[in-house]
């Protein structure tokens, strides 16, 4: 599962790079991988999680803080949150 998380996060990092954002994939030992997106208020930490068979990117616990990983709008939603 962590390999799938990594693949989703790298794809998102590349999409964000094309939008002009700096992002770094974090691979901590013994923890879930994450994407750290640079922003003025400090890095935005994004996780790739699977829920009921669907992959999501999440950056918090609220409904407005997640987007389907395979959605065409995923990078734009994250870009908005990083502003």
Gaussian input, Z-matrix of N, CA and C with variables (Angstrom, degrees):
# hf/3-21g

backbone

0 1
 N
 C     1     B1
 C     2     B2     1     A1
 N     3     B3     2     A2     1     D1
 C     4     B4     3     A3     2     D2
 C     5     B5     4     A4     3     D3
 N     6     B6     5     A5     4     D4
 C     7     B7     6     A6     5     D5
 C     8     B8     7     A7     6     D6
 N     9     B9     8     A8     7     D7
 C    10    B10     9     A9     8     D8
 C    11    B11    10    A10     9     D9
 N    12    B12    11    A11    10    D10
 C    13    B13    12    A12    11    D11
 C    14    B14    13    A13    12    D12
 N    15    B15    14    A14    13    D13
 C    16    B16    15    A15    14    D14
 C    17    B17    16    A16    15    D15
 N    18    B18    17    A17    16    D16
 C    19    B19    18    A18    17    D17
 C    20    B20    19    A19    18    D18
 N    21    B21    20    A20    19    D19
 C    22    B22    21    A21    20    D20
 C    23    B23    22    A22    21    D21
 N    24    B24    23    A23    22    D22
 C    25    B25    24    A24    23    D23
 C    26    B26    25    A25    24    D24
 N    27    B27    26    A26    25    D25
 C    28    B28    27    A27    26    D26
 C    29    B29    28    A28    27    D27
 N    30    B30    29    A29    28    D28
 C    31    B31    30    A30    29    D29
 C    32    B32    31    A31    30    D30
 N    33    B33    32    A32    31    D31
 C    34    B34    33    A33    32    D32
 C    35    B35    34    A34    33    D33
 N    36    B36    35    A35    34    D34
 C    37    B37    36    A36    35    D35
 C    38    B38    37    A37    36    D36
 N    39    B39    38    A38    37    D37
 C    40    B40    39    A39    38    D38
 C    41    B41    40    A40    39    D39
 N    42    B42    41    A41    40    D40
 C    43    B43    42    A42    41    D41
 C    44    B44    43    A43    42    D42
 N    45    B45    44    A44    43    D43
 C    46    B46    45    A45    44    D44
 C    47    B47    46    A46    45    D45
 N    48    B48    47    A47    46    D46
 C    49    B49    48    A48    47    D47
 C    50    B50    49    A49    48    D48
 N    51    B51    50    A50    49    D49
 C    52    B52    51    A51    50    D50
 C    53    B53    52    A52    51    D51
 N    54    B54    53    A53    52    D52
 C    55    B55    54    A54    53    D53
 C    56    B56    55    A55    54    D54
 N    57    B57    56    A56    55    D55
 C    58    B58    57    A57    56    D56
 C    59    B59    58    A58    57    D57
 N    60    B60    59    A59    58    D58
 C    61    B61    60    A60    59    D59
 C    62    B62    61    A61    60    D60
 N    63    B63    62    A62    61    D61
 C    64    B64    63    A63    62    D62
 C    65    B65    64    A64    63    D63
 N    66    B66    65    A65    64    D64
 C    67    B67    66    A66    65    D65
 C    68    B68    67    A67    66    D66
 N    69    B69    68    A68    67    D67
 C    70    B70    69    A69    68    D68
 C    71    B71    70    A70    69    D69
 N    72    B72    71    A71    70    D70
 C    73    B73    72    A72    71    D71
 C    74    B74    73    A73    72    D72
 N    75    B75    74    A74    73    D73
 C    76    B76    75    A75    74    D74
 C    77    B77    76    A76    75    D75
 N    78    B78    77    A77    76    D76
 C    79    B79    78    A78    77    D77
 C    80    B80    79    A79    78    D78
 N    81    B81    80    A80    79    D79
 C    82    B82    81    A81    80    D80
 C    83    B83    82    A82    81    D81
 N    84    B84    83    A83    82    D82
 C    85    B85    84    A84    83    D83
 C    86    B86    85    A85    84    D84
 N    87    B87    86    A86    85    D85
 C    88    B88    87    A87    86    D86
 C    89    B89    88    A88    87    D87
 N    90    B90    89    A89    88    D88
 C    91    B91    90    A90    89    D89
 C    92    B92    91    A91    90    D90
 N    93    B93    92    A92    91    D91
 C    94    B94    93    A93    92    D92
 C    95    B95    94    A94    93    D93
 N    96    B96    95    A95    94    D94
 C    97    B97    96    A96    95    D95
 C    98    B98    97    A97    96    D96
 N    99    B99    98    A98    97    D97
 C   100   B100    99    A99    98    D98
 C   101   B101   100   A100    99    D99
 N   102   B102   101   A101   100   D100
 C   103   B103   102   A102   101   D101
 C   104   B104   103   A103   102   D102
 N   105   B105   104   A104   103   D103
 C   106   B106   105   A105   104   D104
 C   107   B107   106   A106   105   D105
 N   108   B108   107   A107   106   D106
 C   109   B109   108   A108   107   D107
 C   110   B110   109   A109   108   D108
 N   111   B111   110   A110   109   D109
 C   112   B112   111   A111   110   D110
 C   113   B113   112   A112   111   D111
 N   114   B114   113   A113   112   D112
 C   115   B115   114   A114   113   D113
 C   116   B116   115   A115   114   D114
 N   117   B117   116   A116   115   D115
 C   118   B118   117   A117   116   D116
 C   119   B119   118   A118   117   D117
 N   120   B120   119   A119   118   D118
 C   121   B121   120   A120   119   D119
 C   122   B122   121   A121   120   D120
 N   123   B123   122   A122   121   D121
 C   124   B124   123   A123   122   D122
 C   125   B125   124   A124   123   D123
 N   126   B126   125   A125   124   D124
 C   127   B127   126   A126   125   D125
 C   128   B128   127   A127   126   D126
 N   129   B129   128   A128   127   D127
 C   130   B130   129   A129   128   D128
 C   131   B131   130   A130   129   D129
 N   132   B132   131   A131   130   D130
 C   133   B133   132   A132   131   D131
 C   134   B134   133   A133   132   D132
 N   135   B135   134   A134   133   D133
 C   136   B136   135   A135   134   D134
 C   137   B137   136   A136   135   D135
 N   138   B138   137   A137   136   D136
 C   139   B139   138   A138   137   D137
 C   140   B140   139   A139   138   D138
 N   141   B141   140   A140   139   D139
 C   142   B142   141   A141   140   D140
 C   143   B143   142   A142   141   D141
 N   144   B144   143   A143   142   D142
 C   145   B145   144   A144   143   D143
 C   146   B146   145   A145   144   D144
 N   147   B147   146   A146   145   D145
 C   148   B148   147   A147   146   D146
 C   149   B149   148   A148   147   D147
 N   150   B150   149   A149   148   D148
 C   151   B151   150   A150   149   D149
 C   152   B152   151   A151   150   D150
 N   153   B153   152   A152   151   D151
 C   154   B154   153   A153   152   D152
 C   155   B155   154   A154   153   D153
 N   156   B156   155   A155   154   D154
 C   157   B157   156   A156   155   D155
 C   158   B158   157   A157   156   D156
 N   159   B159   158   A158   157   D157
 C   160   B160   159   A159   158   D158
 C   161   B161   160   A160   159   D159
 N   162   B162   161   A161   160   D160
 C   163   B163   162   A162   161   D161
 C   164   B164   163   A163   162   D162
 N   165   B165   164   A164   163   D163
 C   166   B166   165   A165   164   D164
 C   167   B167   166   A166   165   D165
 N   168   B168   167   A167   166   D166
 C   169   B169   168   A168   167   D167
 C   170   B170   169   A169   168   D168
 N   171   B171   170   A170   169   D169
 C   172   B172   171   A171   170   D170
 C   173   B173   172   A172   171   D171
 N   174   B174   173   A173   172   D172
 C   175   B175   174   A174   173   D173
 C   176   B176   175   A175   174   D174
 N   177   B177   176   A176   175   D175
 C   178   B178   177   A177   176   D176
 C   179   B179   178   A178   177   D177
 N   180   B180   179   A179   178   D178
 C   181   B181   180   A180   179   D179
 C   182   B182   181   A181   180   D180
 N   183   B183   182   A182   181   D181
 C   184   B184   183   A183   182   D182
 C   185   B185   184   A184   183   D183
 N   186   B186   185   A185   184   D184
 C   187   B187   186   A186   185   D185
 C   188   B188   187   A187   186   D186
 N   189   B189   188   A188   187   D187
 C   190   B190   189   A189   188   D188
 C   191   B191   190   A190   189   D189
 N   192   B192   191   A191   190   D190
 C   193   B193   192   A192   191   D191
 C   194   B194   193   A193   192   D192
 N   195   B195   194   A194   193   D193
 C   196   B196   195   A195   194   D194
 C   197   B197   196   A196   195   D195
 N   198   B198   197   A197   196   D196
 C   199   B199   198   A198   197   D197
 C   200   B200   199   A199   198   D198
 N   201   B201   200   A200   199   D199
 C   202   B202   201   A201   200   D200
 C   203   B203   202   A202   201   D201
 N   204   B204   203   A203   202   D202
 C   205   B205   204   A204   203   D203
 C   206   B206   205   A205   204   D204
 N   207   B207   206   A206   205   D205
 C   208   B208   207   A207   206   D206
 C   209   B209   208   A208   207   D207
 N   210   B210   209   A209   208   D208
 C   211   B211   210   A210   209   D209
 C   212   B212   211   A211   210   D210
 N   213   B213   212   A212   211   D211
 C   214   B214   213   A213   212   D212
 C   215   B215   214   A214   213   D213
 N   216   B216   215   A215   214   D214
 C   217   B217   216   A216   215   D215
 C   218   B218   217   A217   216   D216
 N   219   B219   218   A218   217   D217
 C   220   B220   219   A219   218   D218
 C   221   B221   220   A220   219   D219
 N   222   B222   221   A221   220   D220
 C   223   B223   222   A222   221   D221
 C   224   B224   223   A223   222   D222
 N   225   B225   224   A224   223   D223
 C   226   B226   225   A225   224   D224
 C   227   B227   226   A226   225   D225
 N   228   B228   227   A227   226   D226
 C   229   B229   228   A228   227   D227
 C   230   B230   229   A229   228   D228
 N   231   B231   230   A230   229   D229
 C   232   B232   231   A231   230   D230
 C   233   B233   232   A232   231   D231
 N   234   B234   233   A233   232   D232
 C   235   B235   234   A234   233   D233
 C   236   B236   235   A235   234   D234
 N   237   B237   236   A236   235   D235
 C   238   B238   237   A237   236   D236
 C   239   B239   238   A238   237   D237
 N   240   B240   239   A239   238   D238
 C   241   B241   240   A240   239   D239
 C   242   B242   241   A241   240   D240
 N   243   B243   242   A242   241   D241
 C   244   B244   243   A243   242   D242
 C   245   B245   244   A244   243   D243
 N   246   B246   245   A245   244   D244
 C   247   B247   246   A246   245   D245
 C   248   B248   247   A247   246   D246

   B1=1.4498
   B2=1.5356
   B3=1.3286
   B4=1.4584
   B5=1.5351
   B6=1.3143
   B7=1.4645
   B8=1.5341
   B9=1.3275
   B10=1.4691
   B11=1.5299
   B12=1.3232
   B13=1.4655
   B14=1.5226
   B15=1.3168
   B16=1.4560
   B17=1.5290
   B18=1.3197
   B19=1.4703
   B20=1.5279
   B21=1.3194
   B22=1.4670
   B23=1.5295
   B24=1.3204
   B25=1.4632
   B26=1.5268
   B27=1.3200
   B28=1.4670
   B29=1.5184
   B30=1.3264
   B31=1.4640
   B32=1.5222
   B33=1.3294
   B34=1.4597
   B35=1.5289
   B36=1.3179
   B37=1.4722
   B38=1.5260
   B39=1.3136
   B40=1.4624
   B41=1.5318
   B42=1.3242
   B43=1.4719
   B44=1.5276
   B45=1.3355
   B46=1.4673
   B47=1.5245
   B48=1.3215
   B49=1.4652
   B50=1.5315
   B51=1.3288
   B52=1.4625
   B53=1.5315
   B54=1.3369
   B55=1.4714
   B56=1.5295
   B57=1.3283
   B58=1.4518
   B59=1.5175
   B60=1.3228
   B61=1.4689
   B62=1.5209
   B63=1.3067
   B64=1.4554
   B65=1.5304
   B66=1.3268
   B67=1.4640
   B68=1.5225
   B69=1.3254
   B70=1.4494
   B71=1.5324
   B72=1.3164
   B73=1.4647
   B74=1.5234
   B75=1.3158
   B76=1.4610
   B77=1.5232
   B78=1.3263
   B79=1.4595
   B80=1.5294
   B81=1.3383
   B82=1.4657
   B83=1.5302
   B84=1.2980
   B85=1.4601
   B86=1.5238
   B87=1.3134
   B88=1.4615
   B89=1.5150
   B90=1.3290
   B91=1.4702
   B92=1.5153
   B93=1.3137
   B94=1.4523
   B95=1.5302
   B96=1.3409
   B97=1.4589
   B98=1.5202
   B99=1.3238
   B100=1.4664
   B101=1.5205
   B102=1.3138
   B103=1.4511
   B104=1.5188
   B105=1.3181
   B106=1.4607
   B107=1.5200
   B108=1.3336
   B109=1.4585
   B110=1.5244
   B111=1.3262
   B112=1.4642
   B113=1.5180
   B114=1.3435
   B115=1.4663
   B116=1.5219
   B117=1.3228
   B118=1.4696
   B119=1.5290
   B120=1.3184
   B121=1.4646
   B122=1.5299
   B123=1.3034
   B124=1.4603
   B125=1.5154
   B126=1.3243
   B127=1.4594
   B128=1.5296
   B129=1.3179
   B130=1.4637
   B131=1.5199
   B132=1.3161
   B133=1.4724
   B134=1.5251
   B135=1.3166
   B136=1.4611
   B137=1.5179
   B138=1.3083
   B139=1.4576
   B140=1.5199
   B141=1.3124
   B142=1.4589
   B143=1.5271
   B144=1.3196
   B145=1.4620
   B146=1.5212
   B147=1.3141
   B148=1.4574
   B149=1.5153
   B150=1.3349
   B151=1.4603
   B152=1.5209
   B153=1.3226
   B154=1.4697
   B155=1.5289
   B156=1.3273
   B157=1.4546
   B158=1.5211
   B159=1.3297
   B160=1.4644
   B161=1.5186
   B162=1.3376
   B163=1.4601
   B164=1.5162
   B165=1.3270
   B166=1.4669
   B167=1.5200
   B168=1.3378
   B169=1.4538
   B170=1.5160
   B171=1.3185
   B172=1.4570
   B173=1.5240
   B174=1.3126
   B175=1.4706
   B176=1.5194
   B177=1.3245
   B178=1.4546
   B179=1.5149
   B180=1.3093
   B181=1.4628
   B182=1.5259
   B183=1.3185
   B184=1.4572
   B185=1.5179
   B186=1.3353
   B187=1.4602
   B188=1.5224
   B189=1.3165
   B190=1.4532
   B191=1.5201
   B192=1.3170
   B193=1.4574
   B194=1.5219
   B195=1.3147
   B196=1.4620
   B197=1.5237
   B198=1.3211
   B199=1.4518
   B200=1.5302
   B201=1.3117
   B202=1.4607
   B203=1.5245
   B204=1.3084
   B205=1.4608
   B206=1.5249
   B207=1.3120
   B208=1.4616
   B209=1.5255
   B210=1.3224
   B211=1.4631
   B212=1.5205
   B213=1.3211
   B214=1.4668
   B215=1.5220
   B216=1.3253
   B217=1.4647
   B218=1.5266
   B219=1.3203
   B220=1.4748
   B221=1.5233
   B222=1.3169
   B223=1.4698
   B224=1.5234
   B225=1.3138
   B226=1.4717
   B227=1.5192
   B228=1.3427
   B229=1.4674
   B230=1.5208
   B231=1.3242
   B232=1.4608
   B233=1.5347
   B234=1.3253
   B235=1.4671
   B236=1.5255
   B237=1.3451
   B238=1.4664
   B239=1.5256
   B240=1.3180
   B241=1.4584
   B242=1.5307
   B243=1.3144
   B244=1.4612
   B245=1.5224
   B246=1.3075
   B247=1.4782
   B248=1.5016
   A1=111.13
   A2=117.86
   A3=120.42
   A4=110.79
   A5=116.90
   A6=119.81
   A7=110.42
   A8=117.08
   A9=120.79
   A10=110.42
   A11=116.42
   A12=119.97
   A13=109.98
   A14=115.92
   A15=121.51
   A16=110.96
   A17=117.18
   A18=120.79
   A19=111.75
   A20=117.38
   A21=120.50
   A22=110.81
   A23=116.34
   A24=120.31
   A25=112.03
   A26=117.24
   A27=120.16
   A28=110.22
   A29=117.18
   A30=120.06
   A31=110.60
   A32=116.89
   A33=120.58
   A34=110.67
   A35=117.55
   A36=120.77
   A37=110.50
   A38=116.89
   A39=120.36
   A40=110.65
   A41=117.30
   A42=120.85
   A43=111.13
   A44=116.56
   A45=120.35
   A46=111.08
   A47=116.61
   A48=121.39
   A49=110.04
   A50=116.64
   A51=120.82
   A52=111.51
   A53=117.50
   A54=122.23
   A55=112.06
   A56=117.25
   A57=120.95
   A58=115.51
   A59=117.88
   A60=120.94
   A61=110.78
   A62=115.11
   A63=121.66
   A64=108.55
   A65=116.34
   A66=120.74
   A67=109.27
   A68=115.28
   A69=121.25
   A70=108.80
   A71=116.95
   A72=121.24
   A73=108.03
   A74=115.00
   A75=122.34
   A76=108.59
   A77=116.81
   A78=121.84
   A79=109.56
   A80=116.88
   A81=119.00
   A82=111.50
   A83=115.65
   A84=121.25
   A85=109.82
   A86=116.81
   A87=121.70
   A88=115.10
   A89=118.26
   A90=121.24
   A91=109.47
   A92=115.29
   A93=121.20
   A94=110.73
   A95=117.54
   A96=119.26
   A97=110.60
   A98=116.43
   A99=121.15
   A100=108.79
   A101=115.41
   A102=122.34
   A103=107.19
   A104=116.95
   A105=121.93
   A106=107.87
   A107=115.80
   A108=121.87
   A109=107.59
   A110=115.81
   A111=120.65
   A112=111.01
   A113=115.03
   A114=121.80
   A115=108.02
   A116=115.82
   A117=121.52
   A118=112.41
   A119=117.97
   A120=122.17
   A121=112.95
   A122=117.26
   A123=121.15
   A124=109.32
   A125=117.39
   A126=119.70
   A127=112.88
   A128=114.80
   A129=122.31
   A130=106.13
   A131=116.96
   A132=122.55
   A133=109.24
   A134=115.87
   A135=121.84
   A136=109.23
   A137=115.54
   A138=122.71
   A139=109.05
   A140=116.83
   A141=122.65
   A142=106.58
   A143=116.13
   A144=120.91
   A145=110.55
   A146=115.88
   A147=120.70
   A148=108.85
   A149=115.54
   A150=121.80
   A151=108.10
   A152=116.10
   A153=122.70
   A154=111.81
   A155=115.84
   A156=121.73
   A157=115.85
   A158=118.08
   A159=121.99
   A160=109.45
   A161=116.62
   A162=121.74
   A163=110.69
   A164=115.48
   A165=123.28
   A166=109.64
   A167=115.65
   A168=121.56
   A169=105.74
   A170=116.58
   A171=120.51
   A172=109.78
   A173=115.90
   A174=122.20
   A175=109.96
   A176=116.93
   A177=123.74
   A178=109.46
   A179=116.21
   A180=119.92
   A181=113.97
   A182=118.30
   A183=120.82
   A184=113.17
   A185=115.20
   A186=120.34
   A187=112.08
   A188=117.93
   A189=122.09
   A190=113.80
   A191=116.33
   A192=120.68
   A193=112.01
   A194=114.43
   A195=119.20
   A196=109.25
   A197=114.02
   A198=121.46
   A199=107.02
   A200=117.06
   A201=119.84
   A202=109.44
   A203=116.63
   A204=121.26
   A205=112.27
   A206=117.85
   A207=120.58
   A208=112.64
   A209=117.61
   A210=121.77
   A211=110.22
   A212=116.09
   A213=120.21
   A214=111.48
   A215=117.30
   A216=120.67
   A217=113.74
   A218=118.56
   A219=121.55
   A220=112.13
   A221=117.90
   A222=119.21
   A223=111.45
   A224=118.07
   A225=120.21
   A226=111.88
   A227=117.76
   A228=120.73
   A229=110.85
   A230=116.70
   A231=120.50
   A232=109.29
   A233=117.63
   A234=121.47
   A235=109.71
   A236=117.72
   A237=121.77
   A238=110.28
   A239=118.04
   A240=121.22
   A241=111.64
   A242=117.10
   A243=120.62
   A244=112.59
   A245=117.89
   A246=120.50
   A247=111.38
   D1=-37.95
   D2=-179.27
   D3=-62.80
   D4=-33.13
   D5=177.76
   D6=-65.11
   D7=-40.21
   D8=176.42
   D9=-64.62
   D10=-41.53
   D11=176.92
   D12=-58.18
   D13=-47.02
   D14=-179.74
   D15=-57.91
   D16=-46.29
   D17=-179.08
   D18=-61.60
   D19=-42.48
   D20=177.68
   D21=-63.70
   D22=-42.80
   D23=-178.37
   D24=-67.04
   D25=-39.87
   D26=178.48
   D27=-65.59
   D28=-40.85
   D29=178.03
   D30=-61.92
   D31=-43.00
   D32=177.78
   D33=-64.52
   D34=-41.76
   D35=178.37
   D36=-58.67
   D37=-42.57
   D38=179.32
   D39=-65.20
   D40=-43.56
   D41=178.32
   D42=-61.86
   D43=-39.60
   D44=178.30
   D45=-69.04
   D46=-35.81
   D47=176.26
   D48=-59.25
   D49=-42.01
   D50=178.38
   D51=-64.56
   D52=-25.15
   D53=177.77
   D54=-88.80
   D55=-2.15
   D56=176.90
   D57=95.62
   D58=13.62
   D59=178.79
   D60=-101.95
   D61=146.51
   D62=175.38
   D63=-92.11
   D64=133.09
   D65=-179.90
   D66=-143.97
   D67=151.72
   D68=-178.22
   D69=-137.06
   D70=131.52
   D71=176.12
   D72=-82.86
   D73=128.60
   D74=179.46
   D75=-104.68
   D76=127.84
   D77=179.63
   D78=-121.88
   D79=72.86
   D80=-178.36
   D81=-71.85
   D82=144.59
   D83=178.24
   D84=-66.63
   D85=126.62
   D86=175.68
   D87=77.61
   D88=5.46
   D89=179.74
   D90=-129.15
   D91=171.69
   D92=179.75
   D93=-72.24
   D94=141.31
   D95=173.98
   D96=-65.94
   D97=154.61
   D98=-179.06
   D99=-147.51
   D100=163.70
   D101=174.69
   D102=-112.37
   D103=126.60
   D104=177.89
   D105=-104.59
   D106=117.50
   D107=-178.61
   D108=-104.30
   D109=126.18
   D110=-179.53
   D111=-68.87
   D112=138.31
   D113=174.21
   D114=-159.50
   D115=163.50
   D116=-174.81
   D117=-59.92
   D118=-38.38
   D119=-176.82
   D120=-80.16
   D121=4.75
   D122=-175.64
   D123=110.52
   D124=164.50
   D125=-174.13
   D126=-64.29
   D127=141.02
   D128=172.93
   D129=-91.27
   D130=121.05
   D131=-177.32
   D132=-96.20
   D133=120.05
   D134=-177.28
   D135=-116.30
   D136=133.00
   D137=178.74
   D138=-111.70
   D139=150.98
   D140=171.68
   D141=-108.80
   D142=117.73
   D143=-177.04
   D144=-129.63
   D145=147.87
   D146=177.35
   D147=-104.47
   D148=128.73
   D149=179.67
   D150=-132.44
   D151=119.61
   D152=-178.82
   D153=51.38
   D154=43.77
   D155=175.34
   D156=82.11
   D157=-0.06
   D158=-178.98
   D159=-116.30
   D160=134.75
   D161=178.10
   D162=-85.69
   D163=136.82
   D164=178.50
   D165=-129.14
   D166=151.61
   D167=164.08
   D168=-98.86
   D169=134.61
   D170=179.72
   D171=-135.51
   D172=145.43
   D173=179.10
   D174=-132.86
   D175=19.71
   D176=177.92
   D177=177.08
   D178=-167.11
   D179=-175.65
   D180=-104.05
   D181=-12.68
   D182=-177.09
   D183=-81.44
   D184=160.52
   D185=179.25
   D186=-59.16
   D187=-34.05
   D188=179.72
   D189=-78.56
   D190=2.53
   D191=-176.46
   D192=-113.81
   D193=35.43
   D194=175.53
   D195=-155.65
   D196=157.85
   D197=178.69
   D198=-150.43
   D199=147.10
   D200=177.75
   D201=-60.71
   D202=134.46
   D203=-175.57
   D204=-62.74
   D205=-33.01
   D206=-178.09
   D207=-93.71
   D208=7.51
   D209=177.68
   D210=-70.32
   D211=141.88
   D212=177.81
   D213=-67.89
   D214=-17.64
   D215=-179.40
   D216=-96.48
   D217=3.06
   D218=-175.46
   D219=-56.94
   D220=-50.39
   D221=-177.71
   D222=-66.53
   D223=-35.01
   D224=177.70
   D225=-67.23
   D226=-39.01
   D227=177.32
   D228=-63.38
   D229=-44.27
   D230=179.53
   D231=-66.64
   D232=-40.72
   D233=178.39
   D234=-57.58
   D235=-43.07
   D236=178.57
   D237=-61.43
   D238=-42.33
   D239=-179.04
   D240=-67.61
   D241=-27.35
   D242=-178.10
   D243=-81.50
   D244=-10.53
   D245=-178.37
   D246=-77.92

